[in-house]
Amino acid sequence: MTSYTRWQDIRAGHIARAGGEEAVRAGKDELRAEALLAREAPAPSANVPGGHRRQASRIGAPSAD
């Protein structure tokens, strides 16, 4: 015998505590919208204070010594 609990056996209780199917769906939609906004946001610029810029090295390029 294992201590594994199937999600379908406990899902109803969790959904009820969260406020029902509509509340869960609304929360899921809100999280998806936030994830899409974060994905579409521009990456932080290296030119702003506190930003970091790393120079790419080129193999065979003359050094600046």
C-alpha positions in Angstrom: 0.0 0.0 0.0 1.3 3.4 -0.9 0.7 6.9 0.6 0.0 8.4 -2.8 -3.3 10.3 -3.0 -4.8 10.7 -6.4 -5.7 14.3 -7.4 -9.2 13.3 -8.5 -9.8 12.1 -5.0 -9.0 15.4 -3.3 -9.7 17.9 -6.1 -13.3 18.6 -5.1 -12.3 19.8 -1.6 -9.6 22.1 -2.9 -12.0 23.6 -5.5 -14.6 24.2 -2.9 -12.1 25.9 -0.6 -10.9 28.1 -3.5 -14.5 29.4 -4.1 -15.7 27.0 -6.8 -14.9 26.2 -10.4 -15.5 29.8 -11.6 -13.0 31.2 -9.0 -10.4 28.6 -10.0 -11.0 29.4 -13.7 -10.7 33.2 -13.1 -7.5 32.7 -11.1 -6.0 30.5 -13.8 -6.9 33.1 -16.5 -5.3 35.9 -14.4 -2.1 33.9 -14.0 -2.0 33.2 -17.7 -2.5 36.9 -18.5 0.4 37.8 -16.2 2.6 35.2 -17.7 1.9 36.5 -21.2 2.6 40.1 -20.2 5.9 39.0 -18.6 6.8 37.1 -21.7 6.1 40.1 -24.0 7.9 42.6 -21.7 11.2 43.9 -23.1 14.4 42.5 -21.5 16.2 44.8 -19.1 18.7 47.0 -20.9 22.4 46.8 -20.2 22.7 50.5 -20.6 20.7 51.5 -17.5 22.4 52.1 -14.2 23.0 48.8 -12.5 22.8 46.9 -15.8 25.6 44.7 -16.9 27.2 44.6 -20.3 29.4 41.8 -21.3 31.5 42.1 -24.4 31.5 39.2 -26.7 35.0 38.0 -27.6 35.8 37.0 -31.1 38.3 34.3 -31.8 41.2 35.7 -33.8 40.2 39.3 -33.2 43.1 41.7 -32.5 43.4 42.5 -28.8 43.1 46.1 -27.5 46.4 45.9 -25.6 
